[in-house]
Amino acid sequence: MKNNILIFMIFGLFWTACKKEVDPRVPPEVSFIEGSNYLSYDTTAAPLDSFLVGVKVVKTEDPLKSLNVSVARNGASETETFYNEVIEGAEQGGFERSLHIQCGVETGDEKWIFSVVDRDGNITQKEFHITVK
């Protein structure tokens, strides 16, 4: 009987010790900076108008690796990279960026996409649309 109890105790010890911890894969937090000088929402503009856009990025689980800003024009599935940055040093824990963006010369819809990637490859995207008239 004592042997059975000992076997169960050893089995229980190995069972709990062998469980792998699951990586929750939490993506970074991204938000637009709001204020009278910043664009943070869908809007209408004239060709070649420019705007100040700010993003605030916070590490949730893993260090931040990159920030990419792209634009897709008139419903295109392909995007054009406007800005790309590798994040290094202390900013891997969080940062803010303010960028001046400019509408294209053609009328139509522009979808501006702000993407942040962390070390594990988790991606968070925020976007807004500019209707160019």
C-alpha atoms as one frame of an Amber mdcrd trajectory, in Angstrom:
protein
   0.000   0.000   0.000   2.834   2.380   0.861   4.399   1.619  -2.515   1.181
   2.611  -4.318   1.014   5.918  -2.472   4.677   6.562  -3.235   4.126   5.768
  -6.931   1.131   8.137  -7.094   3.115  10.886  -5.394   6.030  10.491  -7.812
   3.645  10.384 -10.777   1.900  13.544  -9.541   5.234  15.312  -9.090   6.314
  14.487 -12.656   2.890  15.403 -14.047   2.957  18.900 -12.595   6.668  19.444
 -13.299   6.335  18.486 -16.980   3.510  20.859 -17.869   4.703  23.446 -20.354
   3.870  27.063 -19.783   1.820  28.440 -22.659   2.948  31.725 -24.195  -0.152
  33.944 -24.216   1.143  35.807 -27.335  -0.275  39.167 -26.334   0.203  41.743
 -29.122   1.502  45.262 -28.399  -0.897  48.090 -27.547  -1.147  50.843 -30.166
  -3.250  53.996 -30.042  -3.388  57.230 -32.005  -2.371  60.420 -30.228  -5.386
  62.710 -30.170  -5.494  66.471 -30.028  -6.144  69.572 -32.055  -2.935  69.190
 -34.060  -3.227  65.433 -34.719  -5.264  63.400 -37.174  -6.586  60.241 -35.507
  -9.824  59.514 -37.382 -11.306  59.178 -40.887 -11.454  62.481 -42.764 -11.780
  64.172 -46.150  -8.947  66.208 -47.666  -7.686  67.795 -50.872  -4.881  66.258
 -52.963  -1.441  66.829 -51.398  -2.881  67.945 -48.029  -0.641  66.966 -45.121
  -1.416  65.944 -41.575   0.393  65.239 -38.320  -0.283  61.711 -37.048   1.001
  60.356 -33.747   1.070  56.849 -32.345   1.668  55.673 -28.811   2.985  52.112
 -28.544   3.245  50.059 -25.343   4.949  46.703 -24.881   2.587  44.127 -23.388
   4.624  40.927 -23.261   7.659  40.984 -25.546  10.064  43.753 -26.602   8.931
  45.860 -29.546  10.784  45.320 -32.828   9.371  47.506 -35.608   6.973  50.235
 -36.664   5.658  50.376 -40.229   3.340  52.943 -41.800   1.812  52.015 -45.145
  -0.894  53.383 -47.403  -3.275  51.553 -49.736  -4.912  53.727 -52.345  -8.345
  53.254 -53.927  -9.020  49.799 -52.528  -5.724  48.278 -53.667  -4.680  45.127
 -51.829  -1.016  46.124 -52.109   0.328  48.862 -49.885   3.100  51.387 -50.328
   5.486  51.744 -47.396   5.563  55.327 -46.175   7.754  54.825 -43.073   9.615
  51.865 -41.562  11.704  51.760 -38.383  13.495  49.074 -36.384  12.969  49.744
 -32.673  16.055  49.498 -30.475  17.186  50.092 -26.920  14.899  51.522 -24.267
  12.151  52.157 -26.839  11.560  48.394 -27.067   9.452  48.909 -23.937   7.309
  51.621 -25.493   7.511  54.828 -27.485   5.633  57.621 -29.226   6.131  58.807
 -32.813   4.720  61.837 -34.607   4.867  61.765 -38.406   3.788  64.161 -41.128
   1.850  62.289 -43.810   0.735  63.659 -47.158  -2.220  62.699 -49.334  -1.558
  61.587 -52.885  -2.236  63.672 -55.990  -5.137  61.506 -57.186  -8.655  61.606
 -55.787 -10.024  58.508 -54.070  -9.707  56.603 -50.803  -6.444  56.226 -48.892
  -6.181  53.687 -46.084  -3.279  54.515 -43.758  -2.099  51.475 -41.767   0.159
  51.682 -38.698   1.668  48.281 -37.797   3.766  47.367 -34.763   5.510  44.004
 -34.370   7.044  42.566 -31.199   9.837  39.995 -30.761   7.430  37.022 -31.011
   5.939  38.333 -34.268   2.688  39.538 -32.693   1.247  42.353 -34.804  -1.105
  45.175 -33.886  -2.514  47.419 -36.602  -4.440  50.676 -36.394  -5.809  52.461
 -39.437  -7.855  55.374 -40.692  -9.125  56.471 -44.105  -8.658  59.743 -45.934
 -11.060  60.486 -48.778  -9.152  62.674 -51.228 -11.467  64.970 -53.215
